[in-house]
Every structure is written in C-alpha cells, then in structure tokens.
Amino acid sequence: MRTKACLTCVILVSFIVAATGCPPRRVPALRLLFNQGTYGTTASYSEMDWSDFFGGEQQLGDDFELTGDNTTITHVSWWGVYRDNLPVTDDFMITISQDNGTGMPEVGGFWEHRVGDLADREATSGRVGPGVPGWNLTIYHYSCEIPDWEMEPGATYFISIVNDTGKWMWCTNGSASEGNNFSVARESWGDAWGSNGLDLTFALWGTE
C-alpha cells in the first residue's frame, strides 16, 4: 500500500511539473548607477534630423561619471514630451561619448544603440508648460535595455538621447541636488558640441 501511495505521489508531481513548466529563470536585479532623473516643468528639443518644434536641428547630451565596482551600464531610463501632446512612433538613438580632454564630448559616439520604438513608454502625472496655452504636455517615462557598456571608473562621459521624429523634447531636470547645471548641444551629427546650461533627466542602471 505504501509503494502504491509513493507511486501516486510521483505521478502527481510529474503532472504538476508538466502542467506548470520549468521554474522561471531568475532575472538579475537592477542596480542604480547614476541618477539625474527628477523631471521639472521644462524640456528641450533633441532630434537627429529636422525639428517640427523649431524648424531646425538640435541634439542634446549630458555628462555623467560612474564610480565603484559596478560600472557596466545595461539599462537606461529617461523622460520626454511630444509636440501638441500627441505621442508618435518613437525612433530613439542612445549615444555615449568620451570627454575629449576639454570637458566636452568627442564629436563621434563611443557607443551607439538604435532603440527605435522598442523602449518601454509610460505616461506620468508630470507636465511640461502647465498653464501655458497650447502646452501642458504630458511627460512620458522611457526605459530600455542596451548592450553591456563598461565605463572606466571616475572618467567623464556624455550620453545623448535623440528621437528621430521631429516631435519630441527631452525633459530637463527639476532638482537642485541632482546634476551640475551643465549639458551639451549641437545642430547635427559631426558638429562640435557646445555647452548648455540645463541638466537633462536620465538614469543609468546595471545588473547585480
């Protein structure tokens, strides 16, 4: 009787495993490496080509530095808004450049990752231009996984996020305790970067 009961248990366990499948693979936890992600109520245009906002081109970037043992970036998050408050199909590009030795990024990107429309996008309760006629734009939060990009500890890098839609703006930072009131801008790929006095919103993550 005991043998029959044990056999019944084995059959039952086998059925449960077959029905539920294998245990899910453990997803590595994310660790915040750099945070400049408290959005304010303003934003600046960041595009790879022609801007419907300003009738021209403008690309933005901001500096960051990683310290400690974990300096490999695996995920990026950021915030932005759309012209006329109408979301479009995104076409994001994330570029990281090194400091060229003068406190400015090199002209060419050190790493580039074309995200396209694959970034996760979620509306927040934040607004850009609240109370301004024609504005009051919904702030969206974006996040995506990128190839593992290993930074040199203590070195200065610049991240540029652009959305090749002609209808997107990157939110500026609204926290006095985050950032250094310095970012960069240029009109098109291949141009030298110039200084900009506004911090932008982004956060960099790695896996533990």
C-alpha positions in Angstrom: 0.0 0.0 0.0 2.9 2.3 0.9 4.6 1.6 -2.5 1.3 2.4 -4.4 1.0 5.7 -2.4 4.5 6.8 -3.3 4.0 5.9 -6.9 0.8 8.1 -6.8 2.9 11.0 -5.4 5.5 10.6 -8.1 2.8 10.7 -10.8 1.1 13.7 -9.3 4.4 15.7 -9.0 5.2 14.8 -12.6 1.8 16.0 -13.7 2.3 19.3 -11.9 5.7 19.9 -13.4 4.4 19.1 -16.9 1.4 21.5 -16.4 3.3 24.4 -15.0 6.6 24.1 -16.9 10.1 24.7 -15.6 10.6 27.2 -12.9 11.1 30.7 -14.4 14.7 31.9 -15.0 15.8 34.4 -12.4 16.0 37.9 -13.8 19.0 39.8 -12.4 18.1 42.7 -10.2 18.9 46.2 -11.4 21.2 48.5 -9.5 21.0 52.3 -9.9 24.5 53.5 -11.1 23.7 57.2 -11.9 20.6 59.2 -11.3 19.6 62.6 -12.8 16.0 61.7 -13.2 13.8 64.2 -11.4 11.9 65.9 -14.1 10.9 69.5 -13.9 8.4 71.5 -15.9 10.5 72.3 -19.0 12.0 70.3 -21.9 14.4 70.9 -24.8 14.2 69.5 -28.3 16.5 66.6 -29.1 16.4 65.3 -32.7 18.7 63.6 -35.2 17.2 65.5 -38.2 14.7 68.2 -38.9 12.6 69.5 -35.9 8.9 70.3 -36.3 9.3 72.2 -33.0 11.9 74.8 -34.1 12.3 74.4 -37.8 15.9 73.1 -37.5 18.1 70.6 -35.8 19.3 70.2 -32.3 20.8 67.3 -30.4 21.3 67.3 -26.7 23.7 65.4 -24.3 24.6 65.4 -20.7 27.7 64.4 -18.7 28.0 61.6 -16.1 30.6 59.7 -14.1 30.5 56.3 -12.6 32.4 55.1 -9.6 32.7 51.9 -7.6 32.9 48.3 -8.7 29.8 48.2 -10.9 30.4 50.5 -13.9 28.7 48.4 -16.7 25.5 50.0 -18.0 22.8 47.6 -19.0 19.6 49.8 -18.8 18.8 53.4 -19.4 15.7 55.4 -18.4 14.7 59.0 -19.4 11.7 61.4 -19.7 10.3 63.4 -22.5 7.2 65.0 -24.2 5.6 65.3 -27.6 4.6 68.3 -29.7 0.8 69.0 -29.4 0.7 66.4 -26.7 0.3 63.7 -29.3 2.6 60.6 -28.9 4.1 59.3 -32.1 6.0 56.2 -33.1 9.4 56.6 -31.4 12.8 56.3 -33.2 15.3 56.6 -30.3 19.1 56.5 -30.6 21.3 56.4 -27.5 24.9 57.5 -27.9 27.7 57.7 -25.3 30.8 59.7 -26.0 34.0 60.2 -24.0 35.3 63.5 -22.8 37.8 64.9 -25.4 40.0 66.3 -22.7 38.5 69.8 -22.7 35.3 69.0 -20.7 33.3 68.4 -23.9 32.3 65.2 -25.7 34.2 63.8 -28.6 32.4 64.5 -32.0 31.9 60.8 -32.7 30.0 58.4 -30.5 31.9 55.9 -28.4 28.9 53.6 -28.2 25.7 53.8 -30.2 22.5 51.8 -29.8 19.4 52.3 -32.1 16.4 51.7 -29.8 13.8 52.7 -32.4 10.3 52.2 -30.9 11.3 49.4 -28.6 11.7 51.5 -25.5 9.0 51.0 -22.8 6.9 54.1 -22.7 4.6 55.1 -19.8 2.7 58.4 -19.2 3.4 60.1 -15.9 1.4 62.7 -13.9 4.0 65.3 -14.7 3.5 68.2 -17.2 5.7 70.5 -19.2 4.4 74.0 -19.6 1.4 73.7 -17.3 -0.9 76.7 -17.7 0.8 77.8 -21.0 -1.7 78.0 -23.9 -1.0 75.2 -26.3 1.4 73.4 -24.0 0.5 71.4 -20.8 2.4 68.4 -22.3 2.2 65.0 -20.7 5.7 63.8 -19.5 6.4 60.2 -20.5 8.9 57.8 -18.9 11.0 55.6 -21.1 13.3 52.7 -20.4 15.2 50.1 -22.4 17.9 47.5 -22.2 21.2 48.3 -24.0 24.3 46.2 -24.8 26.6 46.0 -21.8 28.6 49.2 -21.9 31.5 49.2 -19.5 32.7 52.6 -18.3 36.1 53.5 -16.8 35.6 54.4 -13.1 36.0 58.1 -12.5 36.1 59.1 -16.2 33.7 61.7 -17.6 31.3 60.5 -20.3 28.3 62.1 -22.1 25.0 60.5 -23.0 22.9 61.8 -25.9 19.3 60.7 -26.4 17.6 61.7 -29.6 14.2 60.8 -31.1 14.1 61.0 -34.9 10.5 62.1 -35.1 10.6 65.9 -35.3 8.1 66.0 -32.5 10.0 65.1 -29.3 11.6 67.0 -26.4 13.9 65.7 -23.7 12.8 66.8 -20.2 15.2 69.0 -18.2 16.0 68.2 -14.5 13.9 69.9 -11.8 16.1 69.1 -8.8 18.7 71.4 -7.4 20.5 68.5 -5.8 20.9 66.4 -9.0 23.2 67.4 -11.8 25.7 70.2 -12.2 23.8 72.7 -14.4 25.8 71.6 -17.5 24.8 69.8 -20.6 25.8 70.0 -24.3 24.1 70.6 -27.6 24.9 70.7 -31.4 22.9 71.1 -34.6 23.8 67.8 -36.4 26.0 64.7 -36.4 29.6 65.5 -37.0 29.4 69.0 -35.5 31.4 70.0 -32.5 29.4 70.2 -29.2 28.7 73.4 -27.4 27.8 74.0 -23.7 24.3 74.2 -22.5 23.2 75.3 -19.0 20.4 72.8 -18.3 20.6 69.4 -16.8 18.6 66.6 -18.5 16.7 63.8 -17.0 18.1 60.3 -17.2 19.1 57.3 -15.0 21.7 54.6 -15.7 21.3 51.1 -14.4 23.4 47.9 -14.2 22.6 44.3 -13.2 23.9 43.0 -9.9 
